[in-house]
Amino acid sequence: MGRPMSNCGNITVAEMAKRLNVSGATITKALNGKGRISEATIRRVRELAEELGYRPNPYAMRMRHHKTGAISLLID
């Protein structure tokens, strides 16, 4: 299928969704084992993830869960 399209060397959920002609939500649910998705779709998603070396972006996950690990300092 060629190399990943993302700039950081790691394919994104959106890129995987485009390649498989499904939604990003479908990709996420298939990778997390949640939601009502056919076994065939789960298999296709996981095979593509394996083939392309998909790894979740830890920074995106932290932002999604509102836990960036950043500390703010305000000096007046």
C-alpha positions as CSV (number, residue, x, y, z in Angstrom):
1,M,0.0,0.0,0.0
2,G,3.0,2.3,0.1
3,R,4.3,4.3,2.9
4,P,2.3,6.2,5.5
5,M,1.0,9.6,4.4
6,S,1.5,11.4,7.7
7,N,4.4,13.9,8.2
8,C,5.6,12.5,11.5
9,G,6.2,9.0,10.1
10,N,3.1,7.5,11.9
11,I,-0.1,7.0,10.1
12,T,-3.2,8.7,11.6
13,V,-6.7,7.4,12.3
14,A,-8.0,9.8,9.6
15,E,-5.5,8.4,7.0
16,M,-6.4,4.8,7.9
17,A,-10.1,5.7,7.6
18,K,-9.5,7.1,4.1
19,R,-7.6,4.1,3.0
20,L,-10.4,1.7,4.1
21,N,-13.3,4.0,3.2
22,V,-14.7,4.0,6.7
23,S,-15.1,6.7,9.3
24,G,-12.5,7.7,11.9
25,A,-14.9,6.5,14.6
26,T,-15.0,3.1,13.0
27,I,-11.2,2.9,13.1
28,T,-11.1,3.9,16.7
29,K,-13.8,1.5,17.8
30,A,-12.1,-1.4,15.9
31,L,-8.8,-0.7,17.5
32,N,-10.3,-0.3,20.9
33,G,-12.6,-3.3,20.6
34,K,-15.7,-1.1,21.4
35,G,-19.0,-0.5,19.5
36,R,-20.9,-2.6,17.0
37,I,-18.5,-3.3,14.2
38,S,-18.3,-6.5,12.1
39,E,-15.5,-8.9,12.7
40,A,-14.5,-8.4,9.1
41,T,-14.1,-4.7,9.5
42,I,-12.2,-5.1,12.8
43,R,-9.9,-7.6,11.0
44,R,-9.3,-5.2,8.1
45,V,-8.5,-2.2,10.4
46,R,-6.1,-4.3,12.6
47,E,-4.4,-5.7,9.5
48,L,-3.8,-2.2,8.1
49,A,-2.7,-0.9,11.5
50,E,-0.2,-3.8,11.7
51,E,1.0,-3.4,8.1
52,L,1.6,0.4,8.5
53,G,3.0,0.2,12.1
54,Y,0.2,2.3,13.6
55,R,0.8,3.5,17.1
56,P,-1.6,5.9,18.9
57,N,-0.2,9.4,19.3
58,P,0.3,9.8,23.1
59,Y,0.0,13.6,22.9
60,A,-3.4,13.4,21.1
61,M,-4.6,10.8,23.6
62,R,-3.7,13.1,26.5
63,M,-5.4,16.0,24.9
64,R,-8.5,13.9,24.3
65,H,-8.7,13.0,28.0
66,H,-7.8,16.5,29.1
67,K,-4.6,15.3,30.7
68,T,-1.7,17.0,28.9
69,G,0.7,16.8,31.8
70,A,1.5,20.5,31.3
71,I,1.9,22.9,34.2
72,S,1.1,26.6,33.8
73,L,2.9,29.3,35.7
74,L,1.5,32.8,35.8
75,I,3.9,35.5,37.1
76,D,2.5,39.0,37.6
